[in-house]
Amino acid sequence: MRRPLMLLLGAACTVFTLRADAQDTTTRGVRIGLTYQPGVKPGVMVLPATWLNGDSIRAIVERDLDFSDRVTIIPSVDSAGTLSRTPMNYALFARLGAAAIVQLAPTASGVRVIVHDVAKSRVLEQSDFALPLSPATPEWRMAVHGAADEVERWITGARGIAATRIVYVRDKQVRIVDSDGANDRVLAGGAAACHVTCTSPAWHPNGRLVAYAVMTETGTRLAVRDITTSAVRWASATPYSIAITPAFSRDGALLAYAYGTENGTDIHVAPAMGGGQARRVTIGRGSENINPTFSPDGRKISFVSGRLGHPEVYITDADGTNVELLTQANVGEQNHRTSPDWSPDGRTIAYHAQIGGVFQIFTIGLRERVPRQLTSDASNEDPWWAPDSRHIIFTSTRSGVQQLFVMDVESGRVRQLMRGGGSRLGSWSPHLGASPPTE
């Protein structure tokens, strides 16, 4: 848990038909996506793909679209191949409740994806996607995720988040897993180094570097690891000091973290790639100031401070001026709010608070400053936003042990990401797939 230092160290969906009087999503003046009623998820059917590895591609694309929470997946039962025949029977698809049809076809280098607009009886978008030669490898699956993210953009106007990964902690190890729970692997730490505990991982915006705290008998150090080469740079390694809860700025230029001694910690900011001096941002006067998170524009930092005698979430300008209290307990409430994360769109901060003796996930809008409780079952903590500012990864005991779950904050839908007990402190990567073409 990203708590203050005293604790840290101690398929039945309703199918909606297409409407022609609604959404208008544009990019660079060019229309993208279907037309459908606001608040209604368009029905999408992914047609069977019967060639070698085609069914695997179809399963991944269909699951990615389902996990997006922006569309309703319509199962395709087509043993006779009726739905896949050309020309497309758009009237039949409309009766089945489909607003869009996803058609897959093999190419010499990968897969061709065609999306049909059922209401307009025409092809909406199509493109060829290159895939690695070896199927079912992590690189191959990530390329398929990238194709699914582009399909989501074609249909809804919003890029998907399937081509991302989660870095998290389990059994003193920092581990990485795909956004759908596949390809779980160790990044750092482990039983062979049982005197070392790795915690609080955070992604760099380039998707190649991960920062995390390494807690040893002689102090807590910050490591920045290149996940492609395994090279490690020690961002803070002063003996018998405390350096925890790292966070990169969204442009990747800065690394913020909590640094200090047993008498208190303050937020410091240093060049992310080294080569410069760290500067102190907060003046805690012996209190604990931890968990920094940058606003998307890098002008502000949210953090947790115990300066009032209990942890609350604050906001400050990046130079340490204009400190303001963001959260505040009502009379009679337990005073414990911590682990903030600033949404990529800049509108909201997620955090967890103590309610009835357990932790629950909240968000607070930066404009209205009204807390919104997202969870109530079991204990839930340490939220981290996905790149779409719609989903969060968090730690929960709702299954009986600590595990990672993903929530769509708009609908409240929750899915379990990891099955291994003790999984916690998830941090969501930026988009790792190729950037979509500009319009």
C-alpha positions as CSV (number, residue, x, y, z in Angstrom):
1,M,0.0,0.0,0.0
2,R,1.2,3.5,-0.7
3,R,0.6,4.5,2.9
4,P,2.4,7.0,5.2
5,L,5.9,5.9,6.1
6,M,4.9,4.7,9.6
7,L,2.8,2.1,8.0
8,L,4.9,1.5,4.9
9,L,8.0,0.6,6.9
10,G,6.4,-1.2,9.8
11,A,-22.5,-12.0,-20.4
12,A,-25.8,-10.9,-20.2
13,C,-25.8,-7.4,-21.5
14,T,-28.7,-5.4,-23.0
15,V,-28.2,-5.0,-26.8
16,F,-29.0,-1.6,-28.2
17,T,-29.6,-0.9,-31.8
18,L,-28.1,1.9,-33.7
19,R,-29.6,5.4,-33.6
20,A,-28.6,8.1,-36.1
21,D,-29.2,11.2,-34.0
22,A,-26.3,11.3,-31.5
23,Q,-22.6,11.1,-31.0
24,D,-20.2,13.2,-32.9
25,T,-16.5,12.4,-32.2
26,T,-14.0,14.2,-34.4
27,T,-10.3,14.3,-34.8
28,R,-8.6,17.0,-36.9
29,G,-12.0,17.8,-38.5
30,V,-12.5,14.3,-39.8
31,R,-15.4,12.2,-38.4
32,I,-14.4,9.1,-36.5
33,G,-16.7,6.5,-35.1
34,L,-20.3,5.4,-35.4
35,T,-23.3,7.5,-34.8
36,Y,-25.3,6.4,-31.8
37,Q,-27.2,7.7,-28.8
38,P,-25.2,9.2,-26.0
39,G,-24.9,6.8,-23.0
40,V,-25.7,3.8,-25.2
41,K,-23.0,1.2,-25.9
42,P,-23.1,0.2,-29.5
43,G,-23.5,-3.6,-30.2
44,V,-20.4,-5.1,-31.9
45,M,-20.1,-8.5,-33.4
46,V,-16.6,-10.0,-34.2
47,L,-17.1,-12.5,-37.0
48,P,-15.4,-16.0,-36.8
49,A,-11.9,-16.3,-38.2
50,T,-11.4,-19.9,-39.3
51,W,-7.8,-19.8,-40.6
52,L,-4.7,-20.8,-38.7
53,N,-4.4,-18.6,-35.6
54,G,-7.5,-16.7,-36.7
55,D,-9.6,-17.9,-33.9
56,S,-7.0,-16.7,-31.3
57,I,-6.9,-13.3,-32.9
58,R,-10.6,-13.1,-32.9
59,A,-10.8,-14.1,-29.2
60,I,-8.3,-11.5,-28.2
61,V,-9.9,-8.7,-30.2
62,E,-13.4,-9.6,-28.9
63,R,-12.2,-9.7,-25.3
64,D,-10.3,-6.4,-25.6
65,L,-13.4,-4.7,-26.9
66,D,-15.4,-6.2,-24.1
67,F,-12.9,-5.0,-21.5
68,S,-13.1,-1.5,-23.0
69,D,-16.6,-1.1,-21.5
70,R,-17.5,1.2,-24.4
71,V,-19.3,-1.4,-26.5
72,T,-21.6,-4.4,-26.0
73,I,-20.3,-7.6,-27.5
74,I,-22.9,-9.6,-29.4
75,P,-21.9,-13.3,-29.6
76,S,-21.5,-14.7,-33.1
77,V,-22.8,-18.3,-33.6
78,D,-22.1,-18.9,-37.2
79,S,-21.3,-22.6,-37.8
80,A,-22.7,-22.5,-41.3
81,G,-20.8,-19.4,-42.2
82,T,-24.0,-17.5,-43.1
83,L,-22.9,-14.2,-41.4
84,S,-19.5,-14.1,-43.0
85,R,-20.8,-14.4,-46.6
86,T,-20.5,-11.6,-49.1
87,P,-22.2,-9.3,-49.7
88,M,-22.8,-8.6,-46.1
89,N,-26.4,-9.0,-44.9
90,Y,-26.6,-5.7,-43.1
91,A,-30.4,-6.1,-42.4
92,L,-29.7,-9.4,-40.6
93,F,-27.0,-7.8,-38.5
94,A,-29.3,-4.9,-37.6
95,R,-32.0,-7.4,-36.4
96,L,-29.3,-9.1,-34.2
97,G,-28.7,-5.7,-32.6
98,A,-25.3,-5.0,-34.1
99,A,-24.2,-1.5,-34.8
100,A,-20.7,-2.6,-36.1
101,I,-19.3,-5.8,-37.5
102,V,-15.6,-6.6,-37.2
103,Q,-14.3,-8.8,-40.0
104,L,-10.8,-10.4,-39.9
105,A,-8.8,-11.8,-42.8
106,P,-5.2,-13.2,-43.0
107,T,-2.5,-11.3,-44.9
108,A,1.1,-12.2,-45.7
109,S,2.4,-10.2,-42.8
110,G,-0.4,-10.4,-40.3
111,V,-4.1,-9.6,-40.3
112,R,-6.5,-7.3,-42.2
113,V,-9.3,-5.8,-40.0
114,I,-12.5,-4.5,-41.6
115,V,-15.1,-2.7,-39.6
116,H,-18.6,-2.3,-41.1
117,D,-21.1,0.3,-40.2
118,V,-24.4,-1.6,-40.1
119,A,-26.8,1.4,-40.2
120,K,-25.1,2.8,-43.3
121,S,-24.5,-0.6,-44.9
122,R,-20.9,0.2,-45.7
123,V,-17.3,-0.3,-44.6
124,L,-16.4,2.2,-41.9
125,E,-12.7,1.6,-41.7
126,Q,-10.1,-1.1,-42.7
127,S,-6.4,-1.5,-42.3
128,D,-3.7,-4.2,-42.4
129,F,-1.8,-4.9,-39.2
130,A,1.6,-6.6,-39.1
131,L,2.1,-9.3,-36.6
132,P,5.3,-11.1,-35.5
133,L,5.9,-14.4,-37.2
134,S,5.7,-16.4,-34.0
135,P,2.1,-16.6,-32.8
136,A,1.0,-16.5,-29.2
137,T,4.3,-14.8,-28.0
138,P,4.0,-11.7,-25.8
139,E,5.1,-9.5,-28.8
140,W,2.5,-11.1,-31.1
141,R,-0.3,-10.7,-28.5
142,M,0.7,-7.0,-27.9
143,A,0.4,-6.4,-31.7
144,V,-3.1,-7.9,-31.7
145,H,-4.0,-5.7,-28.7
146,G,-2.8,-2.7,-30.7
147,A,-5.1,-3.7,-33.6
148,A,-8.0,-4.0,-31.1
149,D,-7.3,-0.6,-29.7
150,E,-7.5,0.9,-33.2
151,V,-10.8,-0.9,-33.9
152,E,-12.1,0.7,-30.7
153,R,-11.0,4.0,-32.0
154,W,-12.8,3.4,-35.3
155,I,-16.0,2.5,-33.6
156,T,-16.2,4.9,-30.6
157,G,-13.7,7.6,-31.4
158,A,-11.6,6.7,-28.3
159,R,-8.4,4.7,-28.5
160,G,-8.4,1.5,-26.5
161,I,-6.1,0.5,-23.6
162,A,-5.5,-3.2,-24.5
163,A,-1.9,-2.6,-25.6
164,T,-0.8,-1.6,-22.1
165,R,0.7,-3.4,-19.2
166,I,0.5,-3.3,-15.4
167,V,3.6,-3.3,-13.2
168,Y,2.9,-4.5,-9.6
169,V,4.3,-6.1,-6.5
170,R,4.0,-9.6,-5.2
171,D,6.3,-11.6,-2.9
172,K,8.8,-8.8,-2.7
173,Q,9.1,-8.8,-6.5
174,V,8.2,-6.2,-9.0
175,R,6.3,-8.0,-11.8
176,I,4.7,-7.0,-15.1
177,V,1.5,-8.4,-16.7
178,D,-0.5,-7.5,-19.8
179,S,-3.7,-5.5,-19.3
180,D,-5.8,-8.7,-19.8
181,G,-3.8,-10.7,-17.2
182,A,-1.6,-12.6,-19.6
183,N,2.3,-12.8,-19.7
184,D,3.0,-12.3,-16.1
185,R,6.7,-12.1,-15.4
186,V,9.2,-10.9,-12.8
187,L,11.0,-7.6,-13.3
188,A,13.0,-7.3,-10.2
189,G,13.6,-8.7,-6.7
190,G,12.6,-12.2,-5.6
191,A,13.2,-15.0,-3.1
192,A,16.8,-15.2,-3.9
193,A,17.2,-11.7,-2.5
194,C,14.9,-12.1,0.5
195,H,16.6,-9.3,2.4
196,V,15.4,-6.9,-0.3
197,T,11.8,-5.7,-0.6
198,C,10.8,-3.9,-3.8
199,T,7.7,-1.7,-3.7
200,S,5.9,1.3,-5.2
201,P,6.6,0.8,-8.9
202,A,5.8,3.5,-11.4
203,W,6.0,3.7,-15.2
204,H,8.0,6.2,-17.2
205,P,5.9,7.7,-20.1
206,N,8.2,6.1,-22.7
207,G,6.9,2.7,-21.6
208,R,10.5,1.3,-21.2
209,L,11.5,2.5,-17.8
210,V,10.1,1.6,-14.4
211,A,11.0,3.2,-11.1
212,Y,10.5,1.5,-7.8
213,A,11.8,1.6,-4.2
214,V,14.2,-1.0,-2.9
215,M,14.0,-1.4,0.9
216,T,17.1,-2.9,2.5
217,E,18.7,-3.1,6.0
218,T,20.7,0.1,5.2
219,G,18.0,2.3,3.8
220,T,15.5,2.7,1.0
221,R,16.8,3.4,-2.5
222,L,15.1,4.3,-5.7
223,A,15.9,2.2,-8.8
224,V,15.1,3.0,-12.4
225,R,15.1,-0.1,-14.5
226,D,15.1,-0.4,-18.3
227,I,12.7,-3.3,-18.9
228,T,14.2,-4.1,-22.3
229,T,17.8,-4.3,-21.2
230,S,17.4,-4.9,-17.4
231,A,19.9,-2.1,-16.8
232,V,19.4,-0.3,-13.5
233,R,20.3,3.2,-12.5
234,W,20.1,4.2,-8.8
235,A,18.2,7.5,-8.7
236,S,18.6,7.8,-4.9
237,A,21.0,5.7,-2.9
238,T,22.1,7.6,0.2
239,P,22.8,5.1,3.0
240,Y,20.4,5.1,6.0
241,S,18.0,7.5,4.2
242,I,14.4,7.0,3.0
243,A,13.5,7.3,-0.7
244,I,10.0,6.0,-1.6
245,T,6.9,6.4,-3.8
246,P,8.5,7.6,-7.1
247,A,6.4,9.1,-9.9
248,F,7.4,10.5,-13.3
249,S,6.0,13.7,-14.8
250,R,3.9,13.0,-17.9
251,D,6.5,14.4,-20.2
252,G,9.1,12.1,-18.7
253,A,11.5,14.8,-17.7
254,L,11.1,14.7,-13.9
255,L,11.0,12.2,-11.2
256,A,9.3,13.1,-7.9
257,Y,9.6,11.0,-4.7
258,A,9.5,11.2,-1.0
259,Y,12.9,11.6,0.6
260,G,14.1,12.0,4.2
261,T,14.9,10.2,7.5
262,E,13.0,8.6,10.3
263,N,12.2,12.2,11.5
264,G,10.1,12.9,8.5
265,T,10.0,13.0,4.7
266,D,9.4,15.6,2.1
267,I,8.7,15.6,-1.7
268,H,11.8,16.0,-3.9
269,V,12.0,16.4,-7.6
270,A,15.0,15.5,-9.8
271,P,15.7,15.1,-13.5
272,A,14.3,11.7,-14.5
273,M,17.3,10.6,-16.5
274,G,19.9,11.8,-13.9
275,G,22.6,14.4,-14.3
276,G,21.1,17.0,-12.1
277,Q,20.4,17.9,-8.5
278,A,17.2,17.1,-6.7
279,R,15.2,20.0,-5.3
280,R,12.9,20.0,-2.3
281,V,9.3,20.8,-3.0
282,T,7.5,20.5,0.4
283,I,8.5,21.8,3.9
284,G,7.0,19.3,6.2
285,R,8.9,20.2,9.4
286,G,9.2,16.6,10.5
287,S,5.9,15.4,9.1
288,E,5.5,12.7,6.5
289,N,5.0,13.9,2.9
290,I,4.8,11.1,0.4
291,N,3.0,9.8,-2.7
292,P,3.6,12.6,-5.2
293,T,1.7,12.5,-8.5
294,F,2.1,15.1,-11.3
295,S,-0.7,16.9,-13.1
296,P,-0.6,16.1,-16.8
297,D,0.9,19.5,-17.6
298,G,3.5,19.2,-14.9
299,R,2.6,22.4,-13.2
300,K,1.2,20.9,-10.1
301,I,1.9,18.0,-7.8
302,S,-0.6,16.2,-5.6
303,F,0.8,14.4,-2.5
304,V,-0.1,13.1,0.9
305,S,1.0,14.9,4.1
306,G,0.5,14.2,7.8
307,R,1.1,17.8,8.8
308,L,-2.4,18.0,10.4
309,G,-1.7,14.9,12.5
310,H,-3.3,12.6,10.0
311,P,-2.7,11.9,6.3
312,E,-4.7,14.0,3.8
313,V,-4.3,14.7,0.1
314,Y,-2.8,18.1,-0.9
315,I,-2.0,20.0,-4.1
316,T,1.0,22.3,-4.6
317,D,2.5,24.1,-7.5
318,A,5.5,22.2,-8.8
319,D,7.9,24.7,-7.2
320,G,6.3,24.1,-3.8
321,T,4.2,27.3,-3.6
322,N,0.4,27.6,-3.1
323,V,-0.1,24.4,-1.1
324,E,-3.8,23.6,-0.6
325,L,-5.7,20.9,1.2
326,L,-7.7,18.8,-1.3
327,T,-9.4,16.3,1.0
328,Q,-10.7,16.8,4.5
329,A,-12.6,14.5,6.9
330,N,-16.0,15.4,8.2
331,V,-16.6,15.5,11.9
332,G,-16.5,12.0,13.4
333,E,-14.8,10.4,10.4
334,Q,-11.5,8.5,10.6
335,N,-8.8,10.7,9.2
336,H,-6.8,8.7,6.7
337,R,-6.7,9.6,3.0
338,T,-3.7,8.7,0.9
339,S,-2.3,7.1,-2.3
340,P,-3.5,9.8,-4.9
341,D,-3.1,9.4,-8.6
342,W,-3.9,12.3,-11.1
343,S,-5.9,11.2,-14.1
344,P,-4.3,11.6,-17.5
345,D,-7.0,14.0,-18.6
346,G,-6.2,16.2,-15.6
347,R,-9.8,16.3,-14.3
348,T,-9.8,13.9,-11.4
349,I,-7.6,12.5,-8.6
350,A,-8.2,9.0,-7.3
351,Y,-7.2,8.0,-3.8
352,H,-8.2,5.7,-1.0
353,A,-9.7,6.6,2.4
354,Q,-10.5,4.8,5.6
355,I,-14.3,4.1,6.0
356,G,-15.6,1.9,8.8
357,G,-12.1,0.5,9.6
358,V,-11.3,-0.5,6.0
359,F,-10.0,1.4,2.9
360,Q,-12.2,2.3,0.0
361,I,-11.5,4.0,-3.4
362,F,-12.6,7.5,-4.0
363,T,-12.2,10.1,-6.8
364,I,-12.5,13.9,-6.5
365,G,-13.0,16.2,-9.4
366,L,-10.6,19.2,-9.5
367,R,-13.4,21.6,-10.4
368,E,-16.2,20.7,-8.0
369,R,-14.1,19.2,-5.2
370,V,-16.8,16.7,-4.3
371,P,-15.6,13.1,-3.3
372,R,-17.2,10.2,-5.0
373,Q,-16.9,6.7,-3.4
374,L,-16.3,3.9,-6.0
375,T,-16.0,0.8,-3.8
376,S,-17.7,-0.6,-0.8
377,D,-17.0,-4.4,-0.7
378,A,-14.1,-5.5,1.4
379,S,-10.9,-3.4,1.6
380,N,-9.8,-1.5,-1.6
381,E,-6.8,0.7,-2.0
382,D,-4.0,2.2,-4.1
383,P,-5.9,3.2,-7.3
384,W,-3.9,4.0,-10.5
385,W,-5.4,5.4,-13.7
386,A,-5.3,3.8,-17.1
387,P,-4.3,6.0,-20.1
388,D,-8.0,6.5,-21.0
389,S,-8.8,8.2,-17.7
390,R,-11.8,5.8,-17.4
391,H,-10.3,2.7,-15.8
392,I,-8.3,2.2,-12.7
393,I,-6.2,-0.7,-11.3
394,F,-6.5,-1.2,-7.6
395,T,-5.8,-3.7,-4.8
396,S,-8.7,-5.4,-3.1
397,T,-9.4,-8.2,-0.6
398,R,-12.9,-8.9,-2.0
399,S,-11.7,-12.4,-3.1
400,G,-10.4,-13.1,0.4
401,V,-6.7,-12.1,-0.2
402,Q,-5.0,-9.1,-1.8
403,Q,-5.4,-9.2,-5.5
404,L,-5.5,-6.7,-8.4
405,F,-8.8,-5.6,-10.0
406,V,-9.7,-3.3,-12.8
407,M,-12.7,-0.9,-12.5
408,D,-14.6,1.1,-15.2
409,V,-15.3,4.2,-13.1
410,E,-18.2,5.2,-15.4
411,S,-20.3,2.0,-15.1
412,G,-18.7,0.5,-11.9
413,R,-17.9,-2.8,-13.7
414,V,-15.1,-4.6,-12.0
415,R,-12.9,-7.5,-13.3
416,Q,-10.2,-9.4,-11.6
417,L,-6.8,-9.0,-13.2
418,M,-4.6,-11.3,-11.1
419,R,-5.3,-14.6,-9.4
420,G,-2.2,-14.8,-7.3
421,G,-2.6,-13.8,-3.7
422,G,-0.6,-10.9,-2.4
423,S,-0.7,-8.9,-5.7
424,R,-0.8,-5.2,-4.9
425,L,0.4,-1.7,-5.8
426,G,-0.5,-1.8,-9.5
427,S,0.7,0.9,-11.8
428,W,-0.7,1.3,-15.4
429,S,1.6,1.8,-18.3
430,P,1.1,4.3,-21.1
431,H,0.0,3.0,-24.5
432,L,2.7,0.5,-25.7
433,G,1.3,-0.2,-29.2
434,A,2.1,1.8,-32.3
435,S,0.5,5.2,-32.4
436,P,-2.6,5.3,-34.6
437,P,-2.4,7.1,-37.9
438,T,-3.2,10.8,-37.9
439,E,-6.2,12.0,-39.9
